Amino acid sequence: KELISETKNTNVLIREQIAVSRASSDSLVKFIETHCSKTNDKLEAIETDLMRMDERLVKLTQIRNDELRSIFKKKENND
């Protein structure tokens, strides 16, 4: 009888530990999901910034090229 009682007590403790482990695991999963979501949002913002910078660089390159063409045309006309 004593062995059965101890086994039951042990089973109760094991069930409690499983419940605690599950709760900890759920908390960890939620933390990781939140962290990944925030990281993803930041990466998307960075990607958007990079695209805007790329667009600006293209515009600046076009302006520079137009200016250089203008300078060379003026030089050709003067020669």
C-alpha positions in Angstrom: 0.0 0.0 0.0 2.8 2.4 0.9 4.5 1.8 -2.5 1.2 2.5 -4.3 0.7 5.7 -2.3 4.2 6.9 -3.1 3.8 6.0 -6.8 0.5 8.0 -6.9 2.3 11.0 -5.2 5.1 10.7 -7.7 2.7 10.6 -10.6 1.0 13.8 -9.2 4.4 15.5 -9.0 5.3 14.4 -12.5 2.0 15.8 -13.9 2.6 19.1 -12.1 6.1 19.3 -13.6 4.7 18.5 -17.0 2.2 21.3 -16.6 5.0 23.7 -15.5 7.1 22.7 -18.4 4.3 23.2 -20.9 3.6 26.7 -19.5 7.3 27.5 -19.7 7.4 26.1 -23.2 4.3 28.1 -24.3 5.9 31.3 -22.8 9.1 30.7 -24.6 7.3 30.0 -27.9 5.2 33.2 -27.5 8.4 35.2 -26.7 10.2 33.8 -29.8 7.1 34.5 -32.0 7.0 38.1 -30.8 10.7 38.6 -31.2 10.5 37.1 -34.8 7.6 39.3 -35.6 9.4 42.5 -34.4 12.5 41.5 -36.2 10.6 40.9 -39.4 8.9 44.3 -39.1 12.3 45.9 -38.6 13.7 44.1 -41.6 10.8 45.2 -43.8 11.4 48.8 -42.7 15.1 48.5 -43.6 14.2 46.9 -47.0 11.8 49.8 -47.7 14.5 52.3 -46.7 17.0 50.6 -49.0 14.5 50.7 -51.9 14.0 54.4 -51.4 17.7 55.0 -51.2 18.2 53.1 -54.4 15.5 55.2 -56.1 17.2 58.4 -54.9 20.6 57.1 -56.2 19.1 56.4 -59.6 17.6 59.9 -59.8 21.0 61.4 -58.7 22.8 59.3 -61.3 20.4 60.6 -64.0 20.9 64.2 -62.9 24.6 63.7 -63.0 24.5 62.1 -66.4 22.3 64.9 -67.7 24.7 67.5 -66.3 27.7 65.8 -67.9 26.0 65.5 -71.3 25.2 69.2 -71.0 28.8 70.1 -70.2 30.1 67.9 -73.1 27.6 69.4 -75.6 28.7 73.0 -74.6 32.3 72.0 -75.0 31.6 70.5 -78.4 29.8 73.6 -79.5 32.7 75.8 -78.4 35.3 73.7 -80.3 
